[in-house]
Amino acid sequence: MQVLADELATDSPIRSNSVNPGAVRSPMRAKAYPAEDAAKLATPEAVLAPFLYLLGPDSRGVTGCRFDAQ
């Protein structure tokens, strides 16, 4: 992500950031970890903030950043 951000830094409207959502309660995670207690995991809605930030106007010019959702 950082290398791509550096390569696109000059005159490019493309931004490169990454979001680590952490362990999230989802059907795919339940299949991968069937013995895990899903009640202890964050819901997808609980980890939306960094995604919404990156989609919104406040993040214009933000590139090469890593976000942890939890």
Backbone as CSV, one residue per row, in Angstrom:
resi,resn,N_x,N_y,N_z,CA_x,CA_y,CA_z,C_x,C_y,C_z
1,MET,0.827,-1.163,0.000,0.000,0.000,0.000,0.883,1.242,0.000
2,GLN,1.914,1.273,0.796,2.792,2.441,0.868,3.563,2.649,-0.436
3,VAL,4.049,1.572,-1.012,4.773,1.686,-2.283,3.844,2.218,-3.371
4,LEU,2.634,1.693,-3.424,1.669,2.174,-4.414,1.350,3.642,-4.177
5,ALA,1.167,4.033,-2.946,0.892,5.434,-2.631,2.039,6.324,-3.082
6,ASP,3.276,5.880,-2.848,4.442,6.659,-3.278,4.510,6.760,-4.797
7,GLU,4.210,5.667,-5.487,4.268,5.668,-6.948,3.188,6.550,-7.567
8,LEU,2.050,6.653,-6.897,0.933,7.438,-7.438,0.882,8.862,-6.881
9,ALA,1.850,9.239,-6.076,1.805,10.528,-5.383,1.841,11.729,-6.325
10,THR,2.472,11.606,-7.456,2.624,12.739,-8.366,1.490,12.785,-9.382
11,ASP,0.694,13.820,-9.292,-0.362,14.082,-10.287,-1.325,12.923,-10.519
12,SER,-1.707,12.232,-9.477,-2.673,11.138,-9.637,-3.830,11.338,-8.656
13,PRO,-5.054,11.167,-9.139,-6.199,11.271,-8.232,-6.412,9.994,-7.410
14,ILE,-5.631,8.968,-7.689,-5.786,7.685,-7.003,-5.069,7.725,-5.662
15,ARG,-5.775,7.278,-4.615,-5.186,7.212,-3.285,-5.064,5.756,-2.883
16,SER,-4.041,5.458,-2.104,-3.801,4.090,-1.656,-3.728,4.072,-0.137
17,ASN,-4.721,3.469,0.489,-4.786,3.328,1.941,-5.201,1.903,2.254
18,SER,-5.002,1.486,3.495,-5.462,0.157,3.883,-6.211,0.239,5.196
19,VAL,-7.193,-0.653,5.336,-7.975,-0.739,6.566,-7.916,-2.179,7.060
20,ASN,-7.516,-2.344,8.314,-7.529,-3.645,8.969,-8.785,-3.699,9.826
21,PRO,-9.812,-4.455,9.411,-11.046,-4.498,10.189,-10.932,-5.334,11.456
22,GLY,-9.925,-6.195,11.539,-9.819,-7.096,12.688,-10.831,-8.223,12.559
23,ALA,-11.006,-8.938,13.636,-11.971,-10.051,13.640,-13.388,-9.500,13.646
24,VAL,-14.173,-9.892,12.652,-15.536,-9.389,12.494,-16.496,-10.559,12.369
25,ARG,-17.635,-10.414,13.006,-18.678,-11.440,12.946,-19.250,-11.498,11.534
26,SER,-18.969,-12.588,10.834,-19.468,-12.751,9.467,-19.607,-14.240,9.163
27,PRO,-20.417,-14.576,8.161,-20.558,-15.983,7.787,-19.228,-16.605,7.354
28,MET,-18.393,-15.851,6.648,-17.117,-16.393,6.199,-16.204,-16.697,7.396
29,ARG,-16.185,-15.810,8.395,-15.368,-16.048,9.585,-15.904,-17.252,10.360
30,ALA,-17.212,-17.396,10.442,-17.818,-18.532,11.156,-17.420,-19.857,10.515
31,LYS,-17.309,-19.871,9.186,-16.873,-21.094,8.504,-15.397,-21.374,8.761
32,ALA,-14.598,-20.322,8.816,-13.156,-20.484,9.010,-12.803,-20.852,10.443
33,TYR,-13.580,-20.337,11.401,-13.323,-20.576,12.828,-14.611,-21.043,13.508
34,PRO,-15.053,-22.254,13.250,-16.347,-22.715,13.770,-16.419,-22.792,15.301
35,ALA,-15.301,-22.949,15.981,-15.327,-23.059,17.449,-15.286,-21.693,18.134
36,GLU,-15.116,-20.642,17.389,-15.007,-19.292,17.956,-16.375,-18.777,18.387
37,ASP,-16.413,-18.062,19.509,-17.659,-17.473,20.010,-17.925,-16.179,19.248
38,ALA,-18.851,-16.210,18.330,-19.149,-15.056,17.481,-19.669,-13.865,18.281
39,ALA,-20.264,-14.109,19.427,-20.798,-13.023,20.249,-19.691,-12.099,20.751
40,LYS,-18.454,-12.585,20.780,-17.335,-11.764,21.257,-16.706,-10.924,20.147
41,LEU,-17.165,-11.120,18.920,-16.594,-10.404,17.782,-17.372,-9.132,17.470
42,ALA,-16.668,-8.179,16.890,-17.321,-6.940,16.469,-18.254,-7.220,15.294
43,THR,-19.322,-6.464,15.226,-20.228,-6.572,14.071,-19.635,-5.763,12.921
44,PRO,-20.016,-6.065,11.705,-19.516,-5.275,10.576,-19.832,-3.780,10.738
45,GLU,-20.988,-3.471,11.272,-21.370,-2.069,11.464,-20.428,-1.352,12.441
46,ALA,-19.860,-2.090,13.380,-18.981,-1.494,14.388,-17.620,-1.084,13.827
47,VAL,-17.261,-1.576,12.669,-15.950,-1.260,12.095,-16.054,-0.379,10.841
48,LEU,-17.181,0.251,10.639,-17.411,1.061,9.439,-16.697,2.404,9.416
49,ALA,-16.382,2.975,10.561,-15.894,4.357,10.625,-14.721,4.656,9.682
50,PRO,-13.645,3.862,9.672,-12.553,4.214,8.768,-12.926,4.118,7.287
51,PHE,-13.796,3.180,6.955,-14.233,3.046,5.561,-15.037,4.283,5.136
52,LEU,-15.951,4.715,6.002,-16.759,5.895,5.697,-15.892,7.150,5.611
53,TYR,-14.919,7.242,6.506,-13.995,8.377,6.458,-13.271,8.426,5.118
54,LEU,-12.739,7.291,4.681,-11.988,7.253,3.432,-12.867,7.529,2.218
55,LEU,-14.149,7.230,2.313,-15.079,7.498,1.208,-15.562,8.937,1.184
56,GLY,-15.404,9.637,2.300,-15.932,10.992,2.413,-14.945,12.076,2.023
57,PRO,-15.429,13.312,1.986,-14.595,14.440,1.564,-13.488,14.807,2.556
58,ASP,-13.628,14.450,3.814,-12.610,14.794,4.814,-11.286,14.094,4.578
59,SER,-11.298,13.018,3.812,-10.065,12.256,3.588,-9.358,12.635,2.282
60,ARG,-9.814,13.676,1.639,-9.139,14.096,0.393,-7.672,14.359,0.688
61,GLY,-6.820,13.802,-0.122,-5.386,13.993,0.062,-4.744,12.989,1.002
62,VAL,-5.540,12.154,1.652,-4.989,11.133,2.548,-4.596,9.929,1.716
63,THR,-3.334,9.600,1.735,-2.850,8.445,1.005,-1.632,7.874,1.717
64,GLY,-1.437,6.578,1.585,-0.303,5.916,2.237,-0.537,5.684,3.707
65,CYS,-1.782,5.660,4.141,-2.093,5.488,5.570,-2.701,4.117,5.850
66,ARG,-2.441,3.643,7.045,-3.004,2.361,7.502,-3.959,2.670,8.645
67,PHE,-5.141,2.103,8.586,-6.157,2.322,9.611,-6.532,0.995,10.267
68,ASP,-6.620,1.000,11.583,-7.125,-0.159,12.326,-8.546,0.185,12.769
69,ALA,-9.506,-0.635,12.397,-10.895,-0.360,12.697,-11.279,-0.701,14.134
70,GLN,-10.467,-1.501,14.783,-10.781,-1.865,16.185,-9.662,-1.450,17.092
